[in-house]
Amino acid sequence: MIQAEYFLSKKGINSSDIKYIIRENGKTSVYLKDDRSMETYIPVKSFLKLLPKSDFININKGILLSKSYIKLVNKCIYVTADGRSFEGRHRALKEHLKNEIELSLPEKNTSEAGKVGIRARFSVLNKMPIAFCVMELITDNTGKAADFVFRYCNEYMAVLENASVEKLLDSSLCKLNRTGSGTRFISYADVALNGTEKVLHDYIPEMGRGFDIYCFQPERGYCACALIESQI
C-alpha cells in the first residue's frame, strides 16, 4: 500500500485521474483518463487497498475499474467509456447486478448488450496474426438488409484496413466500400440471417490483395469473418 501511494504521488496521479488498473503481461498497468498509461510491478491489490472503495470496483482478480468510467454492465461484462470491455467474476452475477443498479447506468438495450457480448467473446483473438472481424447486419425500415457495422475487429484487421481498432468499431461496411460487387454483401447477409457457413475467394481492390474469407454466424444477425491472404 505504501509503495502504491508513493508511486501515485511520484507520478502526480490523483485517484480521479485513473480510469482502470489491470494486471497484464506480468505487470500492473495504470491507465489514465488523458490516455496515458504507466507500468509498475506493484500488485493491483495494493492499489485496491489505497483507492477509495466509493470510487472503484474490483470486478475480478487483477481488474480495478473507476466507477465513473463504467458505461455499461451486462451480466459479468463491464464496458468503459473508451470502449474496452472487462470480464468480471462469473460466480458473482448477483454482485454485478448490484453494481449495475448502484452505478445508476442508463437502461441497456438489446443491441448494446449484444455488442458487449460479441467484443468480450472474441477478445481472446485481439492479437491473433490473422485478420478477424464480426459484423452486425443492419436492416432498413422494410426489414431489408442495408448495411453491416463492425462490432469486433482484432488488431491485424485494423492493420489491413490501415486504421485503428477504435476507428473501425461501429463503422459502416458500405462507407468503407468493402462490399465488392454486391456478391460479398449478399453472402454476408446469408450467413447473418440463415447461419450458413461460407468460404469466399475474392480480390479486394481497396486493399490490393486477394483473400480467402471464412464466414460463420456467431449469433443470429451477425457475420464473423477470418481473412487469409491468397494468390487471387
C-alpha positions as a Markdown table, in Angstrom:
| # | Residue | x | y | z |
|---|---|---|---|---|
| 1 | Met | 0.0 | 0.0 | 0.0 |
| 2 | Ile | 2.9 | 2.4 | 0.9 |
| 3 | Gln | 4.5 | 1.6 | -2.5 |
| 4 | Ala | 1.3 | 2.3 | -4.3 |
| 5 | Glu | 0.9 | 5.6 | -2.5 |
| 6 | Tyr | 4.5 | 6.6 | -3.3 |
| 7 | Phe | 4.0 | 5.6 | -7.0 |
| 8 | Leu | 0.9 | 7.7 | -7.5 |
| 9 | Ser | 2.5 | 10.7 | -5.6 |
| 10 | Lys | 5.7 | 10.5 | -7.6 |
| 11 | Lys | 3.8 | 10.4 | -10.9 |
| 12 | Gly | 1.4 | 13.2 | -9.8 |
| 13 | Ile | -1.6 | 11.0 | -10.2 |
| 14 | Asn | -4.9 | 11.6 | -8.3 |
| 15 | Ser | -7.5 | 8.9 | -7.9 |
| 16 | Ser | -9.8 | 10.9 | -10.1 |
| 17 | Asp | -7.3 | 10.7 | -13.0 |
| 18 | Ile | -7.5 | 6.9 | -13.1 |
| 19 | Lys | -9.9 | 5.0 | -15.4 |
| 20 | Tyr | -8.7 | 1.5 | -14.6 |
| 21 | Ile | -5.8 | -0.5 | -13.2 |
| 22 | Ile | -5.2 | -4.0 | -14.6 |
| 23 | Arg | -2.7 | -6.8 | -14.5 |
| 24 | Glu | -1.3 | -7.6 | -17.9 |
| 25 | Asn | 1.9 | -9.1 | -19.3 |
| 26 | Gly | 3.2 | -9.8 | -15.8 |
| 27 | Lys | 3.0 | -6.1 | -14.7 |
| 28 | Thr | 0.3 | -3.7 | -13.4 |
| 29 | Ser | -0.8 | -1.1 | -15.9 |
| 30 | Val | -2.3 | 2.1 | -14.6 |
| 31 | Tyr | -4.5 | 3.7 | -17.3 |
| 32 | Leu | -5.4 | 7.4 | -17.0 |
| 33 | Lys | -8.2 | 9.4 | -18.4 |
| 34 | Asp | -5.9 | 11.5 | -20.5 |
| 35 | Asp | -5.0 | 8.3 | -22.4 |
| 36 | Arg | -1.6 | 7.9 | -20.8 |
| 37 | Ser | -0.6 | 4.5 | -19.2 |
| 38 | Met | 2.1 | 3.6 | -16.8 |
| 39 | Glu | 3.5 | 0.2 | -15.8 |
| 40 | Thr | 4.7 | -1.0 | -12.4 |
| 41 | Tyr | 5.4 | -4.2 | -10.5 |
| 42 | Ile | 3.3 | -3.1 | -7.6 |
| 43 | Pro | 0.3 | -5.6 | -7.3 |
| 44 | Val | -3.2 | -4.4 | -8.1 |
| 45 | Lys | -4.3 | -5.3 | -4.6 |
| 46 | Ser | -2.0 | -2.6 | -3.2 |
| 47 | Phe | -3.9 | 0.0 | -5.2 |
| 48 | Leu | -7.2 | -1.6 | -4.2 |
| 49 | Lys | -6.4 | -1.0 | -0.5 |
| 50 | Leu | -5.3 | 2.6 | -1.2 |
| 51 | Leu | -8.0 | 3.9 | -3.6 |
| 52 | Pro | -11.4 | 4.9 | -2.2 |
| 53 | Lys | -13.9 | 2.0 | -2.4 |
| 54 | Ser | -16.6 | 4.5 | -3.1 |
| 55 | Asp | -14.9 | 5.3 | -6.4 |
| 56 | Phe | -13.5 | 2.0 | -7.6 |
| 57 | Ile | -14.8 | -1.6 | -8.2 |
| 58 | Asn | -12.6 | -4.7 | -8.1 |
| 59 | Ile | -14.6 | -6.9 | -10.6 |
| 60 | Asn | -12.1 | -9.7 | -10.9 |
| 61 | Lys | -8.6 | -10.6 | -9.8 |
| 62 | Gly | -6.3 | -8.0 | -11.4 |
| 63 | Ile | -9.0 | -5.7 | -12.6 |
| 64 | Leu | -9.8 | -2.5 | -10.8 |
| 65 | Leu | -12.2 | 0.0 | -12.5 |
| 66 | Ser | -13.2 | 3.6 | -11.8 |
| 67 | Lys | -17.0 | 3.6 | -11.2 |
| 68 | Ser | -17.3 | 7.0 | -13.0 |
| 69 | Tyr | -15.7 | 5.5 | -16.2 |
| 70 | Ile | -18.1 | 2.5 | -16.5 |
| 71 | Lys | -20.8 | 3.0 | -19.1 |
| 72 | Leu | -22.4 | -0.4 | -19.3 |
| 73 | Val | -22.7 | -3.6 | -17.3 |
| 74 | Asn | -24.1 | -6.7 | -19.0 |
| 75 | Lys | -24.1 | -9.8 | -16.7 |
| 76 | Cys | -20.4 | -10.1 | -15.8 |
| 77 | Ile | -19.1 | -7.8 | -18.6 |
| 78 | Tyr | -18.2 | -4.2 | -17.9 |
| 79 | Val | -17.7 | -1.7 | -20.7 |
| 80 | Thr | -15.8 | 1.5 | -20.0 |
| 81 | Ala | -16.1 | 5.0 | -21.7 |
| 82 | Asp | -13.2 | 4.2 | -24.1 |
| 83 | Gly | -15.0 | 1.1 | -25.4 |
| 84 | Arg | -12.9 | -1.5 | -23.6 |
| 85 | Ser | -14.7 | -4.5 | -22.1 |
| 86 | Phe | -13.6 | -6.3 | -18.9 |
| 87 | Glu | -14.9 | -9.7 | -17.6 |
| 88 | Gly | -15.9 | -9.9 | -14.0 |
| 89 | Arg | -16.2 | -13.0 | -11.8 |
| 90 | His | -18.6 | -15.5 | -13.3 |
| 91 | Arg | -19.6 | -16.7 | -9.9 |
| 92 | Ala | -20.7 | -13.2 | -8.7 |
| 93 | Leu | -23.6 | -12.4 | -11.0 |
| 94 | Lys | -25.6 | -11.0 | -8.1 |
| 95 | Glu | -22.7 | -8.7 | -7.3 |
| 96 | His | -22.5 | -7.4 | -10.9 |
| 97 | Leu | -26.3 | -6.8 | -10.9 |
| 98 | Lys | -26.0 | -4.9 | -7.7 |
| 99 | Asn | -23.1 | -2.8 | -9.2 |
| 100 | Glu | -25.2 | -2.1 | -12.2 |
| 101 | Ile | -28.1 | -0.8 | -10.0 |
| 102 | Glu | -25.8 | 1.2 | -7.8 |
| 103 | Leu | -24.0 | 2.8 | -10.7 |
| 104 | Ser | -27.3 | 4.2 | -12.0 |
| 105 | Leu | -26.4 | 3.3 | -15.6 |
| 106 | Pro | -28.8 | 4.1 | -18.4 |
| 107 | Glu | -31.0 | 1.2 | -19.3 |
| 108 | Lys | -29.2 | -1.0 | -21.8 |
| 109 | Asn | -31.0 | -2.1 | -25.0 |
| 110 | Thr | -30.6 | -5.4 | -26.7 |
| 111 | Ser | -28.3 | -4.1 | -29.4 |
| 112 | Glu | -25.9 | -2.6 | -26.9 |
| 113 | Ala | -25.8 | -5.7 | -24.8 |
| 114 | Gly | -25.2 | -7.7 | -28.0 |
| 115 | Lys | -22.2 | -5.6 | -28.9 |
| 116 | Val | -20.7 | -6.1 | -25.4 |
| 117 | Gly | -21.1 | -9.8 | -25.6 |
| 118 | Ile | -19.5 | -10.1 | -29.0 |
| 119 | Arg | -16.5 | -8.0 | -28.1 |
| 120 | Ala | -16.0 | -9.9 | -24.8 |
| 121 | Arg | -16.3 | -13.3 | -26.5 |
| 122 | Phe | -13.8 | -12.6 | -29.2 |
| 123 | Ser | -11.3 | -10.5 | -27.2 |
| 124 | Val | -9.0 | -13.6 | -27.0 |
| 125 | Leu | -8.4 | -13.1 | -30.7 |
| 126 | Asn | -7.1 | -9.5 | -30.3 |
| 127 | Lys | -3.5 | -10.3 | -31.2 |
| 128 | Met | -4.2 | -13.3 | -33.5 |
| 129 | Pro | -2.0 | -12.8 | -36.6 |
| 130 | Ile | -5.0 | -13.4 | -38.9 |
| 131 | Ala | -7.5 | -10.7 | -39.7 |
| 132 | Phe | -10.8 | -11.3 | -38.0 |
| 133 | Cys | -13.9 | -9.3 | -37.5 |
| 134 | Val | -17.6 | -9.6 | -36.5 |
| 135 | Met | -20.2 | -7.5 | -38.3 |
| 136 | Glu | -23.8 | -6.9 | -37.3 |
| 137 | Leu | -26.4 | -6.8 | -40.1 |
| 138 | Ile | -28.4 | -3.6 | -40.3 |
| 139 | Thr | -31.8 | -3.6 | -41.9 |
| 140 | Asp | -33.9 | -0.7 | -43.3 |
| 141 | Asn | -37.5 | 0.1 | -42.2 |
| 142 | Thr | -38.8 | -2.6 | -44.6 |
| 143 | Gly | -36.6 | -5.3 | -43.0 |
| 144 | Lys | -34.3 | -5.5 | -46.0 |
| 145 | Ala | -30.5 | -5.9 | -45.4 |
| 146 | Ala | -29.0 | -2.5 | -45.9 |
| 147 | Asp | -25.5 | -2.4 | -44.3 |
| 148 | Phe | -23.1 | -4.1 | -41.9 |
| 149 | Val | -21.4 | -2.5 | -39.0 |
| 150 | Phe | -18.2 | -3.7 | -37.4 |
| 151 | Arg | -18.8 | -4.8 | -33.8 |
| 152 | Tyr | -15.5 | -6.5 | -33.3 |
| 153 | Cys | -12.1 | -6.2 | -35.1 |
| 154 | Asn | -8.8 | -7.6 | -34.0 |
| 155 | Glu | -5.5 | -5.7 | -34.3 |
| 156 | Tyr | -4.4 | -7.5 | -37.5 |
| 157 | Met | -7.7 | -6.5 | -39.2 |
| 158 | Ala | -7.0 | -2.9 | -38.2 |
| 159 | Val | -3.6 | -3.2 | -39.8 |
| 160 | Leu | -5.2 | -4.4 | -43.1 |
| 161 | Glu | -7.6 | -1.5 | -43.0 |
| 162 | Asn | -4.9 | 1.0 | -42.2 |
| 163 | Ala | -7.0 | 2.3 | -39.3 |
| 164 | Ser | -7.2 | 1.9 | -35.5 |
| 165 | Val | -9.4 | -0.7 | -33.9 |
| 166 | Glu | -11.3 | 2.2 | -32.2 |
| 167 | Lys | -12.0 | 3.8 | -35.6 |
| 168 | Leu | -13.2 | 0.6 | -37.2 |
| 169 | Leu | -15.6 | -0.3 | -34.4 |
| 170 | Asp | -19.2 | 0.7 | -35.1 |
| 171 | Ser | -18.2 | 1.9 | -38.6 |
| 172 | Ser | -20.2 | 1.1 | -41.7 |
| 173 | Leu | -19.0 | -1.6 | -44.2 |
| 174 | Cys | -20.7 | 0.2 | -47.0 |
| 175 | Lys | -19.0 | 3.5 | -46.2 |
| 176 | Leu | -15.7 | 1.7 | -46.3 |
| 177 | Asn | -16.5 | 0.4 | -49.7 |
| 178 | Arg | -15.9 | -3.2 | -48.7 |
| 179 | Thr | -18.9 | -4.8 | -50.2 |
| 180 | Gly | -17.3 | -5.5 | -53.6 |
| 181 | Ser | -19.7 | -6.0 | -56.5 |
| 182 | Gly | -22.5 | -6.8 | -54.1 |
| 183 | Thr | -22.0 | -10.6 | -54.1 |
| 184 | Arg | -19.9 | -10.5 | -51.0 |
| 185 | Phe | -22.6 | -8.4 | -49.2 |
| 186 | Ile | -25.3 | -11.0 | -50.2 |
| 187 | Ser | -23.1 | -13.8 | -48.8 |
| 188 | Tyr | -22.5 | -12.0 | -45.5 |
| 189 | Ala | -26.3 | -11.4 | -45.2 |
| 190 | Asp | -27.0 | -15.1 | -45.9 |
| 191 | Val | -24.6 | -16.0 | -43.1 |
| 192 | Ala | -26.0 | -13.5 | -40.6 |
| 193 | Leu | -29.6 | -14.4 | -41.3 |
| 194 | Asn | -29.5 | -18.1 | -42.0 |
| 195 | Gly | -26.5 | -19.4 | -40.2 |
| 196 | Thr | -24.8 | -20.8 | -43.3 |
| 197 | Glu | -21.0 | -21.2 | -43.4 |
| 198 | Lys | -19.2 | -19.9 | -46.5 |
| 199 | Val | -15.6 | -19.6 | -47.9 |
| 200 | Leu | -15.4 | -16.7 | -50.3 |
| 201 | His | -12.5 | -16.2 | -52.7 |
| 202 | Asp | -12.3 | -12.5 | -53.5 |
| 203 | Tyr | -9.9 | -9.7 | -54.6 |
| 204 | Ile | -10.4 | -6.5 | -52.6 |
| 205 | Pro | -9.1 | -3.7 | -54.8 |
| 206 | Glu | -9.1 | -1.2 | -52.0 |
| 207 | Met | -6.5 | -3.4 | -50.2 |
| 208 | Gly | -4.8 | -4.5 | -53.4 |
| 209 | Arg | -4.9 | -8.1 | -52.2 |
| 210 | Gly | -6.8 | -11.3 | -52.7 |
| 211 | Phe | -8.3 | -13.1 | -49.7 |
| 212 | Asp | -10.0 | -16.4 | -48.7 |
| 213 | Ile | -12.7 | -15.2 | -46.4 |
| 214 | Tyr | -14.1 | -17.8 | -43.9 |
| 215 | Cys | -17.5 | -16.7 | -42.7 |
| 216 | Phe | -19.8 | -18.1 | -40.0 |
| 217 | Gln | -22.7 | -16.9 | -37.8 |
| 218 | Pro | -21.6 | -16.4 | -34.1 |
| 219 | Glu | -25.2 | -15.5 | -33.3 |
| 220 | Arg | -28.3 | -14.5 | -35.3 |
| 221 | Gly | -27.8 | -11.2 | -37.1 |
| 222 | Tyr | -24.0 | -11.3 | -37.1 |
| 223 | Cys | -21.4 | -12.5 | -39.6 |
| 224 | Ala | -17.9 | -13.3 | -38.5 |
| 225 | Cys | -15.1 | -13.3 | -41.0 |
| 226 | Ala | -11.5 | -14.5 | -40.9 |
| 227 | Leu | -9.4 | -13.2 | -43.8 |
| 228 | Ile | -6.4 | -15.1 | -45.1 |
| 229 | Glu | -4.4 | -13.7 | -47.9 |
| 230 | Ser | -4.5 | -15.7 | -51.1 |
| 231 | Gln | -2.9 | -15.6 | -54.6 |
| 232 | Ile | -6.1 | -14.4 | -56.4 |
